[in-house]
Each structure stands twice: as structure tokens, then as C-alpha cells.
Amino acid sequence: MSDPHTADLFAPPAGEPQVLAPGAVLLPGAALDDAPALLAAIRDILARAPLRQMVTRGGFKMSVAMSNCGALGWISDRRGYRYAPLDPERDAPWPAMPPVLQALATTSATRAGFAGFVPDACLINRYAPGARMALHQDRDEADFDQPIVSLSLGLPAVFLFGGFERGDRPTRIPLGHGDVLVWGGPARLRFHGVLPVKDGTHPATGACRLNLTFRKAG
């Protein structure tokens, strides 16, 4: 008998939305056509606000390298987690969110049933092989009525989509280049994370996975 938590169940035909849970929708390959323009915009952002490995409240360096664009950027240091209008490494505003990124987020949210989503923060995460993200909830935003839109580019990864308690067993969802995952409404505060990214190279990104998460933070 198949294990309901294995990734094999989450391989819908390309382009066909899949409802993973109430409020959570996978849009396979939704960003493939726009990927070159999205990557060019990301390169421009990172040239101005370079990636960095932030430190957690406990003093541990995160395995994922991060930056931001938009009116607000998510930061982590010994003071904790929060959104801020200034990049602390440059003491300057985060780069503006390029229209191609904002359009991708708004269109994807609408396809998933969340019309009118206009993000003011975009977190850019680079996962080198071995990098991971522990199970967590996104609770730093001001309005939990707004969804999270997550874009995957480059190397594949396995997304862990859990329940409302940290100990709930998560479902494993494979994400590939150009996939977009949206969760909000009744799924907004579910725990989620990413398993360690496996070794490999991708023609679009090289030896890494890029993940952008769009939020309405303020």
C-alpha cells in the first residue's frame, strides 16, 4: 500500500493546479515561461543587496543564504525575527520589487483563489546542496488573511507541508524549476519546511535552488 506521505502522489500533469489541502494549491511549472525574466530580475536585486547567511536568535548561522526586495525585508539576528524597511548590511532600503516578480505573485495567488494579493515583501533564499529549512510557521506578518506565494527555481527540493502543531507529520511535496506553491486561508499557519537539497546542477541556476516567497508583511 502506498504511503500517503510519499512524494509520488504529488506529480500532477504539468500546468494543472493541484489542491493539496484547503487553502493550499500547487501550480506546477507556472513560472517556466517567465523564468528567464525572473532570474534576470533576481540577479539585479542581488547585485544591490547581496545574499547573506543570517544568524538566528540563538546565535546559529542559517544554512540558507538570504536577501529581500520590496518595501519590507525579513531579517534575523540575535534580537529575533522581524520585517524591516532597511537592509541592515547597507543601511539602505531594500531594492524595489520588480514588476515581473510582483505580477507572478499576484497572478499565482489569483489562480489559487486569493484575488487581490499585492505583496510588499519578497524573501530570496539560496539553497546550496545540503541547505535546509526547519519546520516553522510564518507568523511575522501583520495580516494572516493574506497568502504566502512560493516560487522555486533551479535544483529540485522536497517541501514539507505539516499541520498546525510542530509534531504533526508533514507531507512531502517535490518542487521543481518553475513550480509555484500558494497557501493561505485555512492553511496559512501550517508548519512547513524544506528537506536538505541534494547535490546537482541546473542549467538556469547552477549548483543551487532559488526560492522566492512573497508576503503581505506590513
C-alpha positions as CSV (number, residue, x, y, z in Angstrom):
1,M,0.0,0.0,0.0
2,S,1.3,3.5,-0.8
3,D,2.3,5.8,2.0
4,P,0.1,8.9,1.8
5,H,3.1,11.0,2.9
6,T,5.3,10.0,0.0
7,A,6.1,12.4,-2.9
8,D,4.9,10.0,-5.6
9,L,1.3,11.2,-5.1
10,F,2.3,14.8,-5.8
11,A,3.2,14.6,-9.5
12,P,0.2,16.3,-11.3
13,P,0.4,16.9,-15.1
14,A,2.4,20.0,-16.0
15,G,0.4,23.2,-15.6
16,E,-2.6,21.6,-13.9
17,P,-3.2,23.1,-10.4
18,Q,-3.4,20.7,-7.6
19,V,-5.2,21.3,-4.3
20,L,-3.0,19.9,-1.5
21,A,-5.3,20.9,1.3
22,P,-8.0,23.6,1.9
23,G,-6.2,26.8,1.1
24,A,-3.1,25.2,-0.4
25,V,-2.5,24.9,-4.1
26,L,0.4,23.7,-6.2
27,L,0.8,25.3,-9.6
28,P,3.3,23.1,-11.4
29,G,5.5,24.9,-13.9
30,A,3.5,28.1,-13.6
31,A,6.7,30.3,-13.8
32,L,8.5,28.4,-16.6
33,D,7.7,30.8,-19.4
34,D,8.8,33.8,-17.3
35,A,11.8,32.1,-15.7
36,P,14.5,33.9,-17.7
37,A,13.0,37.3,-16.9
38,L,12.5,36.3,-13.3
39,L,16.2,35.2,-13.0
40,A,17.4,38.4,-14.6
41,A,15.4,40.5,-12.1
42,I,16.8,38.4,-9.2
43,R,20.4,38.9,-10.4
44,D,19.8,42.7,-10.5
45,I,18.4,42.6,-6.9
46,L,21.3,40.6,-5.6
47,A,23.8,42.8,-7.2
48,R,22.5,45.6,-5.0
49,A,21.5,43.6,-1.9
50,P,23.8,40.6,-1.8
51,L,22.9,37.3,-0.3
52,R,24.0,36.6,3.3
53,Q,23.6,33.9,5.9
54,M,21.7,35.4,8.7
55,V,22.1,34.5,12.4
56,T,19.2,33.1,14.4
57,R,18.1,34.4,17.8
58,G,20.2,31.6,19.4
59,G,23.3,32.6,17.5
60,F,23.3,29.9,14.9
61,K,24.1,30.7,11.2
62,M,21.3,29.7,8.9
63,S,22.3,27.2,6.1
64,V,20.2,29.2,3.6
65,A,21.6,32.5,2.2
66,M,19.0,35.2,2.0
67,S,18.2,38.7,0.7
68,N,15.0,40.7,0.1
69,C,13.2,43.1,-2.2
70,G,10.1,45.2,-1.7
71,A,9.1,47.8,0.8
72,L,9.9,45.4,3.7
73,G,12.5,42.7,4.1
74,W,12.6,39.8,6.6
75,I,15.7,39.7,8.8
76,S,17.0,37.5,11.6
77,D,19.7,38.3,14.2
78,R,20.3,37.9,17.9
79,R,17.3,40.3,18.5
80,G,14.9,37.8,16.8
81,Y,12.9,37.7,13.6
82,R,11.2,40.7,12.1
83,Y,10.5,42.8,8.9
84,A,12.4,46.0,8.4
85,P,12.4,48.6,5.6
86,L,16.2,48.9,5.6
87,D,18.9,46.3,4.7
88,P,21.0,46.3,7.9
89,E,24.2,45.5,6.0
90,R,23.8,48.5,3.7
91,D,21.7,50.8,6.0
92,A,19.6,51.5,2.9
93,P,16.2,50.5,1.6
94,W,15.8,47.1,0.1
95,P,15.6,47.1,-3.7
96,A,12.2,47.7,-5.1
97,M,10.2,44.6,-6.2
98,P,10.4,44.3,-9.9
99,P,7.1,44.3,-11.8
100,V,7.8,40.8,-13.2
101,L,8.1,39.4,-9.7
102,Q,5.0,41.2,-8.4
103,A,3.0,40.1,-11.4
104,L,4.0,36.5,-10.9
105,A,2.9,36.6,-7.2
106,T,-0.4,38.3,-7.9
107,T,-1.3,36.1,-10.8
108,S,-0.4,32.9,-8.9
109,A,-2.4,33.9,-5.9
110,T,-5.4,34.6,-8.0
111,R,-5.1,31.2,-9.7
112,A,-5.1,29.7,-6.2
113,G,-8.2,31.5,-5.1
114,F,-6.7,34.6,-3.4
115,A,-7.6,37.5,-5.7
116,G,-6.2,41.0,-4.9
117,F,-2.9,39.8,-3.4
118,V,-0.3,42.6,-3.6
119,P,2.9,41.6,-1.8
120,D,5.1,44.2,-0.1
121,A,8.0,41.8,0.7
122,C,9.8,39.1,-1.3
123,L,12.3,36.9,0.5
124,I,15.0,35.5,-1.8
125,N,16.6,32.3,-0.5
126,R,19.5,30.4,-2.0
127,Y,19.8,26.7,-1.1
128,A,23.2,25.2,-1.8
129,P,23.3,21.4,-1.7
130,G,22.8,20.4,1.9
131,A,20.9,23.6,2.9
132,R,17.5,23.1,4.5
133,M,14.7,24.9,6.3
134,A,13.4,23.5,9.6
135,L,9.7,23.2,10.1
136,H,8.2,26.6,11.1
137,Q,5.2,28.9,10.8
138,D,5.2,32.3,9.1
139,R,3.9,34.4,11.9
140,D,5.8,37.7,11.5
141,E,3.3,39.2,9.0
142,A,0.7,41.7,10.1
143,D,-2.3,40.1,8.3
144,F,-2.8,36.4,8.3
145,D,-5.7,36.8,5.8
146,Q,-3.1,37.2,3.1
147,P,-1.5,34.1,1.5
148,I,2.1,33.1,1.0
149,V,3.3,32.6,-2.6
150,S,6.5,30.5,-3.0
151,L,8.4,30.2,-6.3
152,S,11.0,27.5,-6.9
153,L,13.8,27.9,-9.5
154,G,16.8,25.7,-10.2
155,L,17.6,22.5,-8.3
156,P,14.6,20.4,-7.1
157,A,13.6,20.3,-3.5
158,V,11.2,18.5,-1.2
159,F,8.8,20.8,0.6
160,L,7.5,19.6,4.0
161,F,3.9,20.7,4.5
162,G,2.9,20.0,8.1
163,G,-0.1,20.6,10.3
164,F,-0.9,23.2,12.9
165,E,1.4,21.6,15.6
166,R,5.2,21.2,15.1
167,G,4.9,17.5,15.9
168,D,2.3,16.8,13.1
169,R,3.7,14.5,10.4
170,P,4.4,16.6,7.3
171,T,3.5,15.6,3.7
172,R,6.4,15.6,1.3
173,I,5.9,17.7,-1.9
174,P,8.5,17.7,-4.6
175,L,9.1,21.1,-6.1
176,G,10.9,21.7,-9.4
177,H,12.1,24.6,-11.6
178,G,9.2,26.9,-12.2
179,D,6.8,25.5,-9.7
180,V,4.7,27.8,-7.6
181,L,3.1,26.9,-4.3
182,V,0.4,29.1,-2.6
183,W,-1.0,28.6,0.8
184,G,-3.4,30.8,2.7
185,G,-6.8,30.9,4.3
186,P,-7.3,27.7,6.5
187,A,-3.7,26.6,5.5
188,R,-2.0,29.9,6.3
189,L,-0.4,28.9,9.7
190,R,0.5,25.4,8.9
191,F,4.1,24.4,9.7
192,H,6.3,23.9,6.7
193,G,10.0,23.4,5.8
194,V,12.4,22.1,3.2
195,L,14.5,18.9,3.3
196,P,18.2,19.2,2.6
197,V,18.7,20.0,-1.1
198,K,20.6,17.2,-2.9
199,D,23.8,17.7,-4.9
200,G,23.4,18.7,-8.5
201,T,23.4,21.5,-11.1
202,H,20.7,23.1,-13.0
203,P,21.2,25.0,-16.3
204,A,19.3,28.0,-15.0
205,T,20.9,28.4,-11.6
206,G,24.0,26.2,-11.4
207,A,24.5,24.3,-8.1
208,C,21.7,25.8,-6.1
209,R,18.0,26.2,-5.7
210,L,16.5,29.7,-5.6
211,N,13.2,30.1,-3.6
212,L,11.3,33.4,-3.5
213,T,8.4,33.8,-1.0
214,F,6.1,36.7,-1.5
215,R,4.2,38.1,1.5
216,K,2.0,41.0,2.6
217,A,4.1,41.8,5.6
218,G,3.0,45.3,6.6
